[in-house]
Amino acid sequence: MTQPLSIAIIGAGLSGLCLALALHQEQIPCVIYETRAEPLDIGGAIMLSPNALRILERLGAYERLQPLGYDFDQLYFRTEDDQLLDTFEFGGKDKFGYRGMRVYRFELIKVLLAMLSEVDITPQYGKKFSHVVSEDEGSVTWAFDDGSSSSASLLVGADGIHSRVRSCMHPDASPIFTKMVGVTASIPTSQLGVDADYTLPVTIMNRKHGAFIAAPQRKDGSEMFIGKQCPFAEDLDRPGWDRVLNDRQWCIDFLRKGQEDYPPLVGRAVSKLDMDKINLWPFYLIPKLTSWLSDKGRVVILGDAAHAIPPTAGQGVNQAFEDVYTFSRVMAGLQRSPDAVASLVLRRWQDKRQLRVDGVLELNASINKRRLPSALGGPMAAEGFDLRWLYDIDYEKFVEEIMGSA
Ligand SMILES: Cc1cc2nc3c(=O)[nH]c(=O)nc-3n(C[C@H](O)[C@H](O)[C@H](O)COP(=O)(O)OP(=O)(O)OC[C@H]3O[C@@H](n4cnc5c(N)ncnc54)[C@H](O)[C@@H]3O)c2cc1C
């Protein structure tokens, strides 16, 4: 391939920051542009599974996260009368090499930013990507909203679910609102009033009011994330969602509604809520895209921009990290193979990544089916999911298969 001299990344979210670190490890220069004025703390923790933790370890971030995250192996699902219904493996040291981890999103962002700063990479804040100006065999030029423009060998859109970079390639592929929202909050774990041996993190299923989730956060589990998912008919724009979120009483009522139909721990959990710790999460997904690459192959999208995934199996950011890591390895492989046609290799990368994303979407569907109202209250499902394909991925083999015939 023509030597990629520089990669420009749009978006300093989890995908963009992790990508910069992965590219740096492969000695590929990059620059990051972020629309916000500074890193944003939207609150809340995310769950990292072994497939992503393996990547973070290779990038040197895992040992920095370890003192910050809450480790666990299983997610527990209980009926509305608090009987164990189902479990879902999220990690396991012996089986997958890593326990699952819940870590504050902002802590993870801070770790990635600190590591980037140590190698002199600082995102350029206040730079909003506008549109691609031109693209040829060797470079791409794009414009920012402030009227400035820039060029690079490759432009990577890591700009999230409402990606503008994606809309340059797929103007009709708008995010689809799933008509579900989650309202979340955090409380002291003691407020839950459960014994130390109560199964956590837990999702309490309820036919009438939706699922209620309680998941420990911080290393010592001293804080509890709580949340409820429910149907919400109307799709809103950003200011509309902000108005819903700012109507804290609506959010509190949402969390408290129907509490008498759940086990008593739910009533205790929602009895005292700190207004500042409430968050709203409308669930969107992206229709399956025909391509994550522009026609000339100089613009690529990844992470939520390419495939926002509903939260069922907790794989959104975990799949984004898979994109990022395999992309950086493929780019390094391309630098070593001057005769390879970059766009063909990147299309193979996309195909193989899409297969994994499809696998997660199928897994989501199986999990949802298993927890349909007709299944609730029945005996606990005897067979678990075999998740080795998901958590135990061999990244070397994955990249070799892409580069093999390059
Ligand atoms: C409440 C909540 C909880 C979640 N929990 C989990 C979980 O437990 N496990 C999990 O795997 N996933 C979880 N997810 C999903 C996960 O957060 C996403 O998959 C992940 O954040 C995707 O990262 P990203 O970097 O691709 O996109 P984003 O995090 O959306 O980052 C995109 C970045 O691009 C910037 N940007 C956007 N437009 C432009 C532009 N035009 N120019 C420049 N910059 C731009 C944005 O400001 C942002 O910084 C959760 C999501 C939410 C909302």
The ligand as a MOL file (V3000), in Angstrom:
LIG
                    3D

  0  0  0     0  0            999 V3000
M  V30 BEGIN CTAB
M  V30 COUNTS 53 58 0 0 0
M  V30 BEGIN ATOM
M  V30 1 C -25.4910 5.0400 29.8170 0
M  V30 2 C -24.6720 4.1190 28.9460 0
M  V30 3 C -24.1620 2.9460 29.5010 0
M  V30 4 C -23.4250 2.0660 28.6980 0
M  V30 5 N -22.9250 0.9410 29.2640 0
M  V30 6 C -22.1630 0.0990 28.5130 0
M  V30 7 C -21.5930 -1.0760 29.0930 0
M  V30 8 O -21.7790 -1.3800 30.2710 0
M  V30 9 N -20.8340 -1.8900 28.3050 0
M  V30 10 C -20.6210 -1.5920 26.9890 0
M  V30 11 O -19.9150 -2.3710 26.3200 0
M  V30 12 N -21.1450 -0.4790 26.4070 0
M  V30 13 C -21.9120 0.3640 27.1410 0
M  V30 14 N -22.4550 1.4680 26.5590 0
M  V30 15 C -22.1930 1.7350 25.1450 0
M  V30 16 C -20.8550 2.4520 25.0310 0
M  V30 17 O -20.8760 3.5950 25.8410 0
M  V30 18 C -20.6030 2.8350 23.5950 0
M  V30 19 O -20.5610 1.6500 22.8200 0
M  V30 20 C -19.2410 3.5520 23.4980 0
M  V30 21 O -19.2590 4.7430 24.2430 0
M  V30 22 C -18.9290 3.8640 22.0520 0
M  V30 23 O -17.7690 4.6440 22.0140 0
M  V30 24 P -17.4460 5.5540 20.7820 0
M  V30 25 O -16.1370 6.1900 21.1170 0
M  V30 26 O -17.5780 4.7580 19.5350 0
M  V30 27 O -18.5890 6.6470 20.7560 0
M  V30 28 P -18.8520 7.8160 21.8180 0
M  V30 29 O -18.5650 7.3600 23.1880 0
M  V30 30 O -20.2050 8.3250 21.5260 0
M  V30 31 O -17.7730 8.9320 21.4470 0
M  V30 32 C -17.8910 9.7140 20.2800 0
M  V30 33 C -17.0630 10.9740 20.4610 0
M  V30 34 O -17.0690 11.7000 19.2320 0
M  V30 35 C -17.3320 13.0690 19.4930 0
M  V30 36 N -17.9350 13.6380 18.2830 0
M  V30 37 C -19.2060 13.4260 17.8380 0
M  V30 38 N -19.4230 14.1190 16.6950 0
M  V30 39 C -18.2650 14.7690 16.4060 0
M  V30 40 C -17.8600 15.6310 15.3570 0
M  V30 41 N -18.7070 15.9930 14.3490 0
M  V30 42 N -16.5940 16.1290 15.3610 0
M  V30 43 C -15.7180 15.8010 16.3690 0
M  V30 44 N -16.0670 14.9760 17.3940 0
M  V30 45 C -17.3180 14.4570 17.4140 0
M  V30 46 C -18.2560 13.0460 20.6830 0
M  V30 47 O -18.2720 14.2800 21.3680 0
M  V30 48 C -17.6390 11.9080 21.5060 0
M  V30 49 O -16.6120 12.3750 22.3550 0
M  V30 50 C -23.1990 2.3570 27.3290 0
M  V30 51 C -23.7390 3.5330 26.7700 0
M  V30 52 C -24.4560 4.4120 27.5750 0
M  V30 53 C -25.0050 5.6910 26.9560 0
M  V30 END ATOM
M  V30 BEGIN BOND
M  V30 1 1 1 2
M  V30 2 1 2 3
M  V30 3 2 2 52
M  V30 4 2 3 4
M  V30 5 1 4 5
M  V30 6 1 4 50
M  V30 7 2 5 6
M  V30 8 1 6 7
M  V30 9 1 6 13
M  V30 10 2 7 8
M  V30 11 1 7 9
M  V30 12 1 9 10
M  V30 13 2 10 11
M  V30 14 1 10 12
M  V30 15 2 12 13
M  V30 16 1 13 14
M  V30 17 1 14 15
M  V30 18 1 14 50
M  V30 19 1 15 16
M  V30 20 1 16 17
M  V30 21 1 16 18
M  V30 22 1 18 19
M  V30 23 1 18 20
M  V30 24 1 20 21
M  V30 25 1 20 22
M  V30 26 1 22 23
M  V30 27 1 23 24
M  V30 28 2 24 25
M  V30 29 1 24 26
M  V30 30 1 24 27
M  V30 31 1 27 28
M  V30 32 2 28 29
M  V30 33 1 28 30
M  V30 34 1 28 31
M  V30 35 1 31 32
M  V30 36 1 32 33
M  V30 37 1 33 34
M  V30 38 1 33 48
M  V30 39 1 34 35
M  V30 40 1 35 36
M  V30 41 1 35 46
M  V30 42 1 36 37
M  V30 43 1 36 45
M  V30 44 2 37 38
M  V30 45 1 38 39
M  V30 46 1 39 40
M  V30 47 2 39 45
M  V30 48 1 40 41
M  V30 49 2 40 42
M  V30 50 1 42 43
M  V30 51 2 43 44
M  V30 52 1 44 45
M  V30 53 1 46 47
M  V30 54 1 46 48
M  V30 55 1 48 49
M  V30 56 2 50 51
M  V30 57 1 51 52
M  V30 58 1 52 53
M  V30 END BOND
M  V30 END CTAB
M  END
